[in-house]
Amino acid sequence: MALLGKHIILEMKGCCRDIINNVSSVKNILEKATEISNATLVDVICHHFSPYGITGVAILAESHISIHTWPEHEYAAVDIFLCGSTMNPHNAASYISQAFHAKETFTMELRRGDFLLHEAENSLPSIYP
């Protein structure tokens, strides 16, 4: 059994306030990040909060990329969850960090479905019926 997907979590500090508080910019960045990761874009939805901050989600055939921004703190949180072996979430992560002009980026990777690999390798009984 293959790994189901990779989930990259980004914590970015020192982001450009003008970029992370602009719906058009965030939408364009989500679209480009999808293209760079070799994923298939279904739709992009962004919401601008008052007085500032944006939540944006790129719905992908392979899962999603979501962005939540706090311009007043120059901070953005991003989730990139891609299923399949032909997508590269790290390309999207690098692009988003650069596009937001982040001064510091912390990245964590979760291997989705990893327990299924170990279960198959070790012939452990399934916890699901």
Phi, psi and omega per residue, in radians:
M1 nan 2.419 -3.132
A2 -1.588 2.784 3.033
L3 -1.034 2.397 -3.102
L4 -1.323 -0.635 -3.135
G5 -3.110 2.957 3.071
K6 -2.012 2.398 -3.135
H7 -2.150 1.939 -3.134
I8 -1.741 2.293 3.086
I9 -2.000 2.222 3.141
L10 -2.010 2.367 2.975
E11 -2.059 2.088 -3.070
M12 -2.165 2.238 3.112
K13 -1.979 2.706 3.095
G14 1.248 0.514 3.134
C15 -1.313 2.702 3.104
C16 -1.215 2.033 -3.098
R17 -1.004 -0.699 -3.097
D18 -1.146 -0.612 -3.132
I19 -1.326 -0.827 -3.049
I20 -1.372 -0.003 3.057
N21 -2.034 0.356 -3.120
N22 -2.120 1.980 -3.079
V23 -1.007 -0.771 -3.127
S24 -1.062 -0.751 3.127
S25 -1.115 -0.820 -3.125
V26 -1.101 -0.729 3.120
K27 -1.083 -0.809 3.119
N28 -1.081 -0.684 3.133
I29 -1.155 -0.722 3.076
L30 -1.072 -0.743 3.135
E31 -1.118 -0.795 -3.130
K32 -1.185 -0.686 3.111
A33 -1.080 -0.657 3.086
T34 -1.101 -0.822 3.141
E35 -1.069 -0.804 -3.109
I36 -1.115 -0.552 -3.118
S37 -1.466 -0.060 3.135
N38 1.246 0.500 3.127
A39 -1.716 3.024 -3.094
T40 -1.933 2.027 -3.114
L41 -1.343 2.257 3.034
V42 -1.726 -0.835 -3.137
D43 -2.882 2.783 3.038
V44 -2.226 2.272 3.099
I45 -2.200 2.273 3.102
C46 -2.285 2.530 3.077
H47 -2.292 2.267 3.090
H48 -1.718 2.185 3.128
F49 -1.556 2.712 3.100
S50 -1.796 2.231 0.193
P51 -1.578 -0.251 -3.136
Y52 -2.799 2.884 -3.124
G53 1.896 2.541 -3.109
I54 -2.363 2.471 2.884
T55 -2.041 2.238 3.123
G56 -2.324 2.465 3.127
V57 -2.333 2.234 2.968
A58 -1.736 2.013 3.083
I59 -1.503 2.158 -3.064
L60 -2.026 2.696 3.027
A61 -1.059 -0.480 -3.091
E62 -1.720 0.015 3.040
S63 2.481 -1.972 -3.057
H64 -2.823 2.829 2.901
I65 -2.253 2.194 3.110
S66 -2.153 2.553 -3.122
I67 -2.296 2.337 3.052
H68 -2.263 2.217 -3.057
T69 -2.106 2.569 3.034
W70 -2.245 1.455 -3.094
P71 -1.003 -0.599 -3.129
E72 -1.109 -0.339 3.078
H73 -1.932 0.054 -3.058
E74 0.918 0.730 -3.023
Y75 -2.192 2.506 3.039
A76 -2.465 2.475 3.067
A77 -2.033 2.328 -3.080
V78 -2.334 2.400 2.995
D79 -2.040 2.282 3.078
I80 -2.200 1.883 -3.110
F81 -2.078 1.963 -3.123
L82 -2.189 2.282 3.087
C83 -1.733 2.575 3.108
G84 1.795 2.763 -3.026
S85 -1.591 -0.160 -3.090
T86 -1.665 -0.099 3.132
M87 -1.620 2.606 3.112
N88 -2.196 1.666 -3.120
P89 -1.163 -0.418 3.128
H90 -1.158 -0.591 3.071
N91 -1.101 -0.759 3.116
A92 -1.119 -0.741 -3.125
A93 -1.070 -0.807 3.127
S94 -1.084 -0.765 -3.135
Y95 -1.082 -0.829 -3.107
I96 -1.085 -0.764 3.125
S97 -1.040 -0.763 3.118
Q98 -1.188 -0.741 -3.099
A99 -1.138 -0.547 3.106
F100 -1.500 -0.060 -3.102
H101 0.990 0.678 -3.116
A102 -1.124 2.317 3.086
K103 -1.401 -0.537 3.094
E104 -2.417 2.389 3.097
T105 -2.339 2.217 3.031
F106 -1.874 2.296 -3.098
T107 -2.154 2.407 3.037
M108 -2.281 2.460 3.124
E109 -2.067 2.292 3.028
L110 -1.914 2.373 3.103
R111 -1.713 1.744 -3.064
R112 -1.263 2.290 -3.132
G113 1.426 0.140 -3.104
D114 -1.012 -0.644 -3.129
F115 -1.088 -0.500 3.101
L116 -1.162 -0.631 3.088
L117 -1.093 -0.844 -3.113
H118 -1.170 -0.610 3.107
E119 -1.083 -0.792 -3.132
A120 -1.183 -0.701 -3.131
E121 -1.159 -0.662 -3.064
N122 -1.716 0.050 -3.125
S123 0.906 0.690 3.087
L124 -1.339 2.568 3.099
P125 -1.160 2.553 -3.135
S126 -1.296 2.560 3.074
I127 -1.508 -0.085 -3.140
Y128 -1.883 2.530 3.125
P129 -1.148 nan nan
